[in-house]
Amino acid sequence: MLDVSAGGLRLRTHQPIELGDRVELQIQLSLRQQPYLLPGRVVWIQETALGVEHGVAFEVDSDHQAELDELARFLTQQRPASWGARIE
């Protein structure tokens, strides 16, 4: 994961995910036992020397809104180096 905000995230993979594909993101932070489970859609793709970068917009319904709100609160209080985040 390269960037994350309340609206989505940017991630790098070795293989492309198709534009428009729906994805289920598991975002695990070191300070939280359970991962955040958030649905999203690939909205842009860019090939780089380090791999393929993807922009994923969260597609949050009422079932996932509380998790997204909690994640956004955490991100506004922390520096990126302290995230300890892993995406699966």
CORZI-V240857 format. One record per residue. RES is the residue in three letters. NEAR is the number of other C-alpha atoms within 10 Angstrom. Layout:
RES_NEAR + RES_NEAR
This chain:
MET_15 + LEU_12 + ASP_10 + VAL_17 + SER_14 + ALA_15 + GLY_13 + GLY_19 + LEU_18 + ARG_17 + LEU_16 + ARG_18 + THR_13 + HIS_10 + GLN_10 + PRO_14 + ILE_16 + GLU_13 + LEU_14 + GLY_13 + ASP_11 + ARG_17 + VAL_16 + GLU_13 + LEU_19 + GLN_16 + ILE_19 + GLN_18 + LEU_18 + SER_13 + LEU_11 + ARG_9 + GLN_8 + GLN_11 + PRO_17 + TYR_18 + LEU_15 + LEU_20 + PRO_18 + GLY_21 + ARG_20 + VAL_20 + VAL_16 + TRP_15 + ILE_19 + GLN_11 + GLU_14 + THR_9 + ALA_5 + LEU_9 + GLY_14 + VAL_16 + GLU_21 + HIS_24 + GLY_21 + VAL_25 + ALA_21 + PHE_23 + GLU_16 + VAL_15 + ASP_11 + SER_7 + ASP_9 + HIS_15 + GLN_13 + ALA_12 + GLU_16 + LEU_21 + ASP_12 + GLU_12 + LEU_17 + ALA_15 + ARG_12 + PHE_14 + LEU_16 + THR_11 + GLN_8 + GLN_10 + ARG_9 + PRO_13 + ALA_7 + SER_11 + TRP_14 + GLY_11 + ALA_16 + ARG_13 + ILE_13 + GLU_9
